[in-house]
């Protein structure tokens, strides 16, 4: 069982600890008021002899800290203090809580060039009364083309290894505490260095060996060595060395092996492999040939489901369904339904070679049931995997900005046009049931962003537009009897 605490260092007007002997400190919490006084004999064996330690009990919330300094009769009040921290309170520096000052950007320097975004971080100076930070990066100084927008940051640095090379960027940071968000920092700019990305090298084939015969269709495998820098592999199999036509052409392989079972018996085949990364495909391996035996392929065994765990709630948008490979399987039949039998109301019924499937193609706030069959050239496994269920969460990122709103408002969507991710702000001055939907030009609902009761406040909502094709759409937000619409353009 964890208990909360607070440690307090005091500094008098002269800035020396010897001037605060006799100071009296009260910590006001939801668990009561805790009081201590600084004395000469306190903590003589401690590294900080005048540091006061307060045990605050469990789940403590501090409303304020009061200090009566030596030689005074009134208490000075300090606010925005969080438990489980060491704080320094300076005489005549208390008062009502205020939002944090604007951060001062630190690195890279304004106007820097050749910034190595793969190895270096953006950094800014710490703001004393800040609890967290928000950083925004854009390709223009008006921040209409935002490429990164992250909040809830507790450190004063940010990794930016996904930025493009040889590109000008603009960035700014602001800080937040219990009172709200402070002002943005100055806008600085930098240009990233050119990113040298090479295509992966040529794979080395392992088995079957060149000219091998009697390769079993039951348990034979194509195997090759991993290539440094490769993200995926492409396997090609043909009945002639010119590879025209192809018998197999399989992309997206993340493993370095694949079963032989889908090939004809007593036949000679040629095979080769190439690696892929974001720079493109590398060279094909040296080709090899082999001859299969006359064994018959058994039906594959059903796979075993892995993630998400059965009955998972609030599954996030970037999650994947995954399963262990079924013995003898070369591909899988995935079925997802909103009915517990998975026999009707099927929303996904597809054949895939990978052993995972992205959840982002599904609707948010919906319960789904799913199962997977194994498939090979003999047919489909007699049994499916177990049927598991999960419930998706809201497929949007909703952040409470901690700012009260005096009226309902819906900001513009940024960026617009939208290439992938966008965000907008929503202000509520009353408890409201909020519904946010995306409509096409014919008035059809094509995506549902949000549908829930929300408290008064200001929220930033991040939305992923990966389900939509290029075109014009309308984002409509309804809160109670009030509704506003924003025109958006999606470019893919």
Buried (B, 14 or more C-beta within 10 A) or exposed (E): EEEBBBBBBBBBEEEEBEBBBEBBBBBBBEBEEBEBEBEEEBBEEEEEEBBBBBEBBEEBEBEBBBBBBBEEEEBBBBBBBBBEEEBEBBBEEBEEBEBBBBBEBBBBEEEBEEBEBBEBBBBBEEBEBBBBBBBBBBBEEEBEBBBBBBBEBEEBBBEBEEBEBEBEBBBBBBBBBBBBBBEBBEBBBBBBBEBEEEBBBBBEBBBBEEEBEEBBBEEBBBBBEEBEBBEBBBBBBBBEEEBEEEBBEBEEBEEBEBBBBBBEEEEEBBBBBBBBBEBEBBEBBEBBBBBBBEBEBBBBBBBEBBBBEEEBEEBBBEBBBBBEBBBBBBBBBBBBBBEEEBEEEEBBEEEBBBBBBEBBEBEBBBEBBBBBBBBBBBEBBEEBBEBBBBBBBBBBBBBEBBBEBEEBBBBBBBBBBBEEBBBBBBBBBEEBEBBBBBBBEEEEEBBBBBBEEBEBBBBBBBBBBBBBEEEEBBBBBBBEEBEBEBEBEBEE
